[in-house]
Amino acid sequence: MLPFRFRFYWQKYRNSPKQLLSYLKLRKILLPIIVAIVLTIGSIFVVRAGRKISPESTAFTDLEELVVGIAVPSAFAQVDETGEVYGFERDIAEAVLRRIYPNKPIIFRAISSQEASYLLKSGKIHFALGMYISGPLKTQGLSLSNSYFTDGVYAFCSADSTIDGLWSLTNRRVRVLTSDITKSAVASMFKELEISVDLHLCSSYSDGLESLASGDCAALIGPRYKLAGYTQLRMLEEPIGFCSYRFMLWTDYTDITELVNEAISSLRTDGTMATLQQNWGVEEFSSSTQIQ
C-alpha cells in the first residue's frame, strides 16, 4: 500500500507526469532544508537554556543602587522612629542580594502591600517583599521567586469562641482572606482534609474581623503570620495547609529572578536562612508543625 500523501498526489497528477515529478523533486529539496532549520533553531534554544546567567549580564548591573520595597507593617517588617525598615524580610532581602550583587548599595523603602506592582513596573523599586503569595491579584503578572519562607494556613476564630478544632467548622461559614490567599487554594486544602465548609470571600482584614465579631462567620482563614498579631483572634491548632512567601520582580526580569532563586537555595544550604529565622523568632511551617 502506498503512503496516503503519495497516493493523493498520484491521483491528482497521474495525467500530468511532469507536474508529479516536479512535486517529488521539490519535496526532496525542501525536506532537508526544513530539517536543517528546525535543528538550528532547536540548538539555539538548547544553548540559551544551558547558559548560566551571571549578575553582570542582567539589567540591574548598571544601576548605581538597588531599591527594595518592603510592605509594612507586618509580622516580618516594621518601621522605626527614623523611618528605617527593619525585620526578618529586610534581613532576608539583604542576604539574598549580597549573594548576587555584593558591592552594590541597597536602599530599603517602606511601601504598602497593594502598591508593589505599580512601583515595580515604574522602576521606582526593583524588588518587593511583603509576605507575597502566588495567586492573589496583587501578585499576578509579576515574576515570583522560589519560596524564602513557608507559612502555615490556619483557621482563626474569636478569642471567646467555643470552636475547638477544624471539624467543628463542618458545614459552617468561614471567610477566606483573598488579599493574601485564593479561595480555590483554601478549597483544595479543605478537600484534602475531607472537611466540608461553606467558603466565602473576604477582601480586607477589617471586613473579616467585623464579620467574625458579628457572628456572620465562624472563622477566618489565612496564613499564620498574617493573622497572629490580632489579639482578638484565637488560632486553631491544626493547620489547614501551607503557603510560600516570595520575592516579586517586574515580569521583564525573569533572569534576575533565577539569580534570586540560586541565592535563596544557597542561604538554605549554608544555614543562613535558619539563623535569620532564629534571630527574629519566626518558625517556618513543616508537616509536623503543631502550635501549642
BAKOLVEX-84463 format. One line per field, with one value per residue (C-alpha): residue in three letters; chain; x, y, z. Coordinates in Angstrom, 2 decimals, always signed. Example, Ala and Ser with C-alpha at 12.3 -4.5 7.8 and 13.67 -1.06 7.14 Angstrom:
2
code	[ALA SER]
unit	[A A]
u	[+12.30 +13.67]
v	[-4.50 -1.06]
w	[+7.80 +7.14]
//
This chain:
292
code	[MET LEU PRO PHE ARG PHE ARG PHE TYR TRP GLN LYS TYR ARG ASN SER PRO LYS GLN LEU LEU SER TYR LEU LYS LEU ARG LYS ILE LEU LEU PRO ILE ILE VAL ALA ILE VAL LEU THR ILE GLY SER ILE PHE VAL VAL ARG ALA GLY ARG LYS ILE SER PRO GLU SER THR ALA PHE THR ASP LEU GLU GLU LEU VAL VAL GLY ILE ALA VAL PRO SER ALA PHE ALA GLN VAL ASP GLU THR GLY GLU VAL TYR GLY PHE GLU ARG ASP ILE ALA GLU ALA VAL LEU ARG ARG ILE TYR PRO ASN LYS PRO ILE ILE PHE ARG ALA ILE SER SER GLN GLU ALA SER TYR LEU LEU LYS SER GLY LYS ILE HIS PHE ALA LEU GLY MET TYR ILE SER GLY PRO LEU LYS THR GLN GLY LEU SER LEU SER ASN SER TYR PHE THR ASP GLY VAL TYR ALA PHE CYS SER ALA ASP SER THR ILE ASP GLY LEU TRP SER LEU THR ASN ARG ARG VAL ARG VAL LEU THR SER ASP ILE THR LYS SER ALA VAL ALA SER MET PHE LYS GLU LEU GLU ILE SER VAL ASP LEU HIS LEU CYS SER SER TYR SER ASP GLY LEU GLU SER LEU ALA SER GLY ASP CYS ALA ALA LEU ILE GLY PRO ARG TYR LYS LEU ALA GLY TYR THR GLN LEU ARG MET LEU GLU GLU PRO ILE GLY PHE CYS SER TYR ARG PHE MET LEU TRP THR ASP TYR THR ASP ILE THR GLU LEU VAL ASN GLU ALA ILE SER SER LEU ARG THR ASP GLY THR MET ALA THR LEU GLN GLN ASN TRP GLY VAL GLU GLU PHE SER SER SER THR GLN ILE GLN]
unit	[A A A A A A A A A A A A A A A A A A A A A A A A A A A A A A A A A A A A A A A A A A A A A A A A A A A A A A A A A A A A A A A A A A A A A A A A A A A A A A A A A A A A A A A A A A A A A A A A A A A A A A A A A A A A A A A A A A A A A A A A A A A A A A A A A A A A A A A A A A A A A A A A A A A A A A A A A A A A A A A A A A A A A A A A A A A A A A A A A A A A A A A A A A A A A A A A A A A A A A A A A A A A A A A A A A A A A A A A A A A A A A A A A A A A A A A A A A A A A A A A A A A A A A A A A A A A A A A A A A A A A A A A A A A A A A A A A A A A A A A A A A A A A A A A A A A A]
u	[+0.00 +1.40 +1.63 -1.50 +0.04 +1.84 -1.41 -3.17 -0.68 -0.52 -4.27 -4.04 -1.11 -1.18 -2.27 +0.49 +3.78 +5.87 +3.94 +4.22 +7.95 +8.35 +6.43 +8.62 +11.83 +10.60 +9.93 +13.36 +14.98 +12.80 +12.73 +16.46 +16.26 +13.30 +15.00 +18.18 +16.21 +14.39 +17.63 +19.33 +16.51 +16.42 +20.15 +19.85 +17.24 +19.32 +22.38 +20.36 +18.76 +22.16 +23.87 +24.40 +23.08 +25.58 +24.83 +26.95 +24.58 +21.42 +19.66 +20.50 +24.26 +24.49 +22.26 +24.01 +21.85 +19.15 +15.84 +13.87 +10.26 +9.07 +5.41 +4.88 +3.68 +3.69 +4.98 +8.10 +8.82 +8.34 +9.49 +11.39 +11.05 +13.52 +11.57 +14.08 +12.70 +13.77 +12.77 +13.07 +12.23 +14.79 +17.48 +16.38 +16.45 +19.90 +21.34 +19.96 +21.06 +24.54 +24.98 +24.12 +25.49 +27.99 +29.23 +26.07 +24.35 +20.88 +18.12 +15.13 +11.83 +8.64 +5.64 +2.03 +1.23 -1.01 +1.34 +4.20 +3.13 +2.98 +6.31 +8.00 +6.55 +7.60 +11.11 +10.78 +11.68 +13.50 +12.42 +9.37 +8.84 +5.70 +4.75 +3.57 +1.94 +1.42 -2.21 -3.87 -4.45 -1.58 +0.96 -0.44 +1.59 +4.83 +7.96 +7.94 +10.90 +11.00 +9.93 +12.06 +9.61 +6.84 +3.95 +1.07 -2.51 -4.83 -8.38 -8.79 -11.93 -12.92 -10.93 -14.05 -15.33 -16.13 -14.83 -12.10 -10.94 -11.28 -14.03 -16.14 -16.24 -18.06 -20.85 -20.30 -19.49 -15.83 -14.24 -11.02 -8.76 -8.37 -6.00 -3.38 -4.55 -7.03 -10.36 -9.55 -6.30 -8.14 -10.94 -8.33 -6.84 -10.21 -10.98 -7.74 -8.69 -12.16 -13.84 -16.84 -17.16 -19.14 -16.35 -16.91 -14.62 -13.31 -11.21 -9.99 -8.88 -11.18 -14.20 -13.10 -12.77 -16.17 -17.76 -16.29 -17.29 -20.89 -21.26 -21.57 -18.86 -17.33 -13.70 -11.25 -8.76 -5.31 -1.56 -0.40 +1.94 -0.56 -3.13 -1.03 -0.84 -4.59 -5.20 -8.96 -8.38 -7.53 -5.81 -6.93 -4.02 -4.48 -3.03 -5.23 -2.28 +0.65 +1.72 +5.02 +6.31 +8.27 +10.32 +8.49 +10.11 +8.71 +7.87 +10.76 +13.37 +12.97 +16.74 +17.29 +14.58 +16.69 +19.65 +17.41 +16.37 +20.01 +20.80 +17.82 +18.96 +22.50 +21.21 +19.23 +22.16 +24.70 +22.30 +21.98 +18.22 +17.73 +19.88 +17.82 +14.62 +16.03 +17.19 +13.66 +11.80 +9.87 +9.24 +8.87 +5.99 +6.62 +4.25 +4.92 +4.27 +1.76 +1.14 +0.73]
v	[+0.00 +3.40 +6.12 +8.23 +11.53 +9.84 +8.19 +11.56 +13.30 +10.28 +10.52 +14.29 +14.36 +10.93 +12.51 +15.12 +13.24 +16.39 +18.06 +14.93 +14.75 +18.43 +17.90 +14.96 +16.86 +19.86 +17.69 +16.13 +19.59 +21.25 +18.47 +18.64 +22.45 +22.35 +19.76 +21.88 +24.99 +23.12 +21.65 +25.06 +26.75 +23.86 +24.11 +27.85 +27.22 +24.44 +26.70 +29.51 +27.16 +25.77 +29.14 +30.17 +33.63 +35.96 +39.16 +41.10 +40.12 +41.42 +44.75 +45.73 +45.66 +49.32 +50.60 +52.73 +51.24 +48.63 +49.68 +47.11 +47.84 +46.11 +46.15 +47.41 +46.95 +43.16 +40.35 +40.34 +44.06 +47.30 +50.92 +52.57 +56.18 +57.35 +55.71 +52.88 +49.47 +46.59 +42.98 +39.48 +40.41 +43.20 +40.79 +38.15 +40.69 +41.94 +38.43 +37.36 +40.48 +40.44 +37.00 +38.43 +41.99 +42.06 +45.61 +47.41 +49.75 +48.61 +51.04 +49.78 +51.57 +51.12 +50.54 +49.44 +45.89 +46.88 +49.31 +46.90 +46.05 +49.71 +50.54 +47.56 +48.42 +52.07 +51.14 +53.02 +49.80 +46.75 +44.08 +43.76 +41.74 +41.72 +38.11 +37.82 +34.55 +33.38 +33.65 +36.78 +39.74 +41.82 +39.19 +38.35 +39.25 +39.56 +37.43 +35.49 +33.77 +30.43 +30.37 +32.11 +31.20 +28.61 +29.61 +27.52 +28.31 +28.18 +28.91 +31.79 +32.22 +34.78 +34.58 +33.64 +31.11 +27.56 +26.09 +23.63 +22.16 +22.14 +19.52 +21.98 +24.12 +21.43 +23.00 +26.37 +29.64 +30.63 +33.51 +33.43 +36.49 +36.62 +39.58 +37.07 +33.61 +32.46 +30.82 +27.98 +27.21 +27.04 +24.95 +22.42 +22.29 +21.55 +18.98 +17.15 +17.16 +15.87 +18.67 +20.37 +24.09 +26.97 +29.11 +32.83 +35.60 +38.43 +41.10 +43.04 +42.26 +44.87 +43.32 +39.88 +40.94 +42.65 +39.56 +37.36 +39.70 +39.94 +36.17 +36.30 +33.65 +31.08 +31.60 +33.44 +31.52 +32.92 +32.48 +32.17 +35.16 +37.36 +36.99 +36.14 +39.78 +40.18 +39.65 +39.30 +36.10 +32.56 +30.20 +26.58 +24.20 +22.04 +23.52 +23.53 +23.69 +25.92 +28.77 +30.24 +33.81 +35.02 +37.91 +39.87 +41.48 +43.07 +40.48 +41.51 +40.41 +36.63 +36.24 +38.12 +36.01 +32.96 +34.52 +35.22 +31.56 +30.46 +32.80 +31.55 +27.98 +28.77 +30.55 +27.45 +25.15 +27.03 +27.60 +31.39 +31.17 +29.16 +31.63 +34.60 +32.83 +32.21 +35.83 +37.09 +34.35 +33.04 +29.35 +28.01 +25.61 +21.89 +18.95 +18.22 +21.80 +21.99 +25.26 +24.93]
w	[+0.00 -1.00 +1.66 +1.80 +0.66 -2.24 -3.35 -3.08 -5.36 -7.69 -8.27 -8.64 -11.07 -12.74 -16.01 -15.68 -15.11 -15.32 -12.51 -10.36 -10.98 -10.06 -6.83 -5.83 -6.62 -4.65 -1.62 -1.94 -1.92 +0.72 +3.30 +4.18 +4.32 +6.72 +8.89 +9.00 +10.03 +12.79 +14.15 +14.08 +15.98 +18.46 +19.10 +19.77 +22.45 +23.98 +24.17 +25.73 +28.23 +29.22 +29.51 +33.13 +33.95 +35.59 +37.53 +35.01 +32.18 +33.89 +33.52 +37.11 +36.59 +35.59 +38.39 +40.98 +43.73 +44.25 +45.77 +47.74 +48.66 +51.83 +52.81 +56.37 +58.99 +59.21 +61.38 +59.21 +58.85 +60.76 +60.54 +63.39 +64.57 +61.91 +59.08 +58.67 +57.72 +59.96 +60.46 +59.07 +55.47 +55.37 +56.54 +54.03 +51.19 +52.16 +52.49 +49.10 +47.22 +48.76 +47.21 +43.78 +43.87 +46.76 +46.16 +45.12 +47.64 +48.73 +49.67 +51.67 +51.19 +53.18 +50.92 +51.22 +50.21 +47.30 +45.54 +44.85 +41.29 +40.21 +41.84 +40.18 +36.77 +37.03 +38.18 +41.48 +43.24 +41.85 +44.34 +46.58 +49.73 +51.81 +52.59 +48.99 +47.90 +44.33 +43.22 +44.65 +42.35 +43.72 +42.65 +39.22 +36.13 +38.10 +38.27 +41.56 +43.16 +44.87 +48.50 +51.11 +53.87 +54.13 +56.38 +57.66 +56.72 +59.73 +60.85 +63.29 +65.40 +68.02 +71.23 +73.20 +70.66 +71.77 +68.50 +69.43 +66.12 +62.36 +62.41 +64.40 +61.24 +59.25 +57.13 +58.79 +57.04 +57.02 +55.19 +53.21 +53.28 +49.50 +49.53 +50.65 +49.58 +46.96 +47.72 +45.32 +47.20 +50.52 +48.99 +47.85 +51.36 +52.98 +50.29 +51.06 +54.75 +53.78 +55.74 +54.16 +54.93 +53.47 +51.98 +51.34 +50.17 +52.30 +50.62 +53.65 +57.17 +58.70 +56.97 +58.10 +61.72 +61.61 +60.05 +62.77 +65.59 +64.35 +64.06 +60.27 +60.00 +62.33 +61.35 +59.13 +57.02 +56.35 +56.84 +60.44 +60.48 +58.68 +61.47 +64.52 +65.65 +66.18 +69.91 +69.42 +67.45 +68.51 +66.11 +65.91 +66.40 +63.31 +60.11 +57.04 +54.66 +53.83 +51.55 +50.36 +50.59 +47.58 +46.20 +43.49 +40.45 +37.33 +34.68 +32.37 +34.91 +34.98 +34.60 +37.87 +39.49 +38.64 +40.44 +43.45 +43.44 +43.43 +46.32 +48.36 +47.80 +48.94 +52.07 +52.98 +52.31 +54.43 +57.35 +56.96 +56.42 +59.61 +61.55 +60.35 +61.36 +64.84 +65.12 +64.52 +66.35 +63.35 +62.69 +59.18 +58.62 +58.24 +58.05 +61.73 +62.87 +65.73 +67.54 +71.30]
//
